[in-house]
Every structure is written in C-alpha cells, then in structure tokens.
Amino acid sequence: MAVGPSVAGDDSTLNYSKHINYWRRCAKTYLPTQYTGNDCNRMMLAFFVLSALDLLGDLPTALSAEERQGFVEWVYRCQLPEGCFRPAPATNLGSQGNEENRIWDPVHLPGTFFALQILILLGDDLSRVKRREILQSLLKLQRPDGGFGQSVGEKDRVEGGNDTRFGYMGAAVRWILRGTVEGPVDGVPDIDVDKFVKCVQISETYDGGISEEPFHEAHAGFTCCAIGALYFVDRLPLKASQPPDDRIRGLTNLPMTLHWLVSRLTLTLDEEDAVDTLGDETDSAATCHDSHSFVKLGSYPSEGGKLSFLEQPTSHFELDWVGVNGRCNKIADTCYAFWGCAPLKMLDHLELIDTRPIRRWLLDKTQHVVGGFSKLPGDPPDIYHSYLGLAILSIFGEPGLKDVDAALCMSNRAKEHLESLPWRQAIVGEKGS
C-alpha cells in the first residue's frame, strides 16, 4: 500500500495513491447515480474535483493541457450574457432563451463563485470574465438588510436562502474581482459593506458562534462562512498591533467566538458514541463518550472518571482520536473538521487546539480504503467530505499537500496566480488596498 510521508512520531498516514485514484475517477468517469440529484451543482462538484487534484499535486499529470483547457472552455460556456455563471449547463436554454423565460436561467451567486475558482486554479487570466457585469450583479443580489441571496428572479427579486453561505460567496466574488477596495471600481458602485457586517453581527449568538439568522442555533458552517466573509471585506476584529479605526467590524466578542470554535472538538466519534448512557454501569470518562461525559471533562470529571485515569499514561487513550462537530452535543463529522478549524486559522489562533488527534481521527476513522473521506466512520466516501478532509489536513500542515488558503478553500498557488494578474494589480494598486 503506497502511502505518503508520515508526521514525526505518528503512524497515521495519508494514502496518496488511493486519493489520487479516487479523484481521477471523479474527473474521468461518470459519477455514481447518487449524484444525479446534484447535477444542478455541477460547477461546485467540478471545483472540488479539480482543486483536490491540485492539492495532491496531481493536476498536471491527471489532466493534459488540452483537458484542462477543455474545463476552462466549459466554464466559459456557462457564462451568462449579463455576467455571472450558471451552476450547471442544464439551465442553458440556448437559442430558445428570451426575456420571458430568463428567470429559468438566472444570475446565480454560487455558480459564479465556483466558476471563478475553477478558472483561477486552472491558470486562466479571467480576461473573458464579464467582471464589470458581475460586480453590478452583486448589487442586485444584496438584500436591503445587507445579506445576500442565491439568485436574481423575476422582477429582480432576490431568491434563495438568506444566510452566511451566500454572504461568504458574495464577499469572495467581490474580493476576487476587486480585492478589499471600498468604493466604486470601474464605474460600478460597491456593495454596502457596513450593512453586510451589521447583518453578520445580528446573527452572532449568545455563546459566541454565528447562526443561520438571528435567534437561531450557532452552527460551525455558518460561523466559518461569516468569518471568511469578514476576512474578504477586511472587517475582522483588529489585532493588538493594529491602530484602531472607525470602521464597523464583525465578531463583537472575539474571545467568546474562539471559545465556541474550540468547544467544537468532541470525543463523540461514532454513532454508538451518541447513545445516552448517563447513569448506567459504564458511565465513566474512560468508557463513555456521549455528550455529558466530555463537556468540560477536564474541569468537572465524575468520580468514575477520576478513578479511570489513575495509573494511566499522561497521554490518555481517549485523546488518540478527537473529532469536530458542527453544533453543541452533536457527533463528529469530517466536514466540520474544516468548518470548525479553518476559522481559527483565519483568525490566527489555530494554536488554541491540538490538531494531531483530529488528524488521526480523519486518517484512521474516515479515510476510506478506496480513497477519499467519508462523512462518518463506515460510510462511503463522497466528493464534498473528501475535499474538505484534504483541505483541513493541508491547513494542519500535512506533508505532501499544497498549502491551502483557509478563506478561499483552495491552494495558495492558485491564490497567488490571481493576485499576479495585471488587471487586478491595477485595481488594488490604484486604490491603495
């Protein structure tokens, strides 16, 4: 079994050859029938597949220059006349398209976000991207409360959800096309950044996380997207070394947000762990891993828990594997290893957690024998969890993987290509950002 280099003092290894084979199959063959319902998200799936090959350093080998250019041309064929990109070719009405049925082939924010990412990681210069039109579309996609929707519908009505996923994508598209510059660019007004930041603020929860909307439960995915969005608009809390300014900034209580993120680490790793054993004969910190046994375990161990630690090694076996959940008292999940830890990286506080047992859980429990990662131990691998598993391992410093930018969720190599483009340097330099 061919495996990659291991981390010093750790036997858990990333099986590079299996992962490369998995992603090559995703790129070169038809996906399983279970993906049929996600055909409308084909742009997203394409990004995950191509970006995974990039992180593994296999993109130039897995796909020839002609094949990579074929992907570029496919993305441009999904570009709408009014700017932005379709999330899949299925909505392209071709010669039958007209003003009356345009609502079935709308401006689409996620499609645009993933399309731009694909073009960037494939080395395109974005010269054929209708950049000005996309920036104009962002104005239409921003709601009066400052948040963003998914698409523009009939009579320019903003459609889709109203949560931080779309705010993240809107802020990311803006950053890709104009950096952190505030104010008009190329004659196009800016989005209302202050109102957007306020929209994030009102979704902050009492315990430090960020929810789908005000008064809902904090969620790691929404929290990560919100922090990424604030990063893109340069509105994260100021560091101690930075002089104060009068701009509205998100995360009104940074220590509490950091505490909430760190609290996503859990010993509830398998479905069996989620069974409530409170009060039964196995109820100790060493034998029981459900929610009541691990929450604040170090501060408030049970008597049984104290006894279970007697004469044990300093590194107790419970900490061999640590997962990350998305909400309080939920089971660990591969994708939340990214959603919970990437914000810590963006906030320059990844050192608050020990990444080693999380790495071991991913490699020992959800890394699949055929390559890729599953959502939970024992499940089959899927594109979404397989990509986010690779991405967070890269953020943890996994040997052999390309470095990932935590905000963009793609390689720093690709990000540096974007930042090197002359048209973008002209915008950023001209505005002094």
PyMOL commands that set and color helices and strands:
alter all, ss='L'
color gray80, all
select helices_A, chain A and resi 16-28+33-55+59-62+65-77+89-91+94-96+102-104+109-121+131-141+154-156+164-178+193-201+220-232+254-262+271-274+291-294+303-309+317-320+334-346+350-352+355-366+383-395+412-420+422-431
alter helices_A, ss='H'
color red, helices_A
select strands_A, chain A and resi 151-152+158-159+265-266+323-324+404-405+410-411
alter strands_A, ss='S'
color yellow, strands_A
deselect
rebuild
show_as cartoon
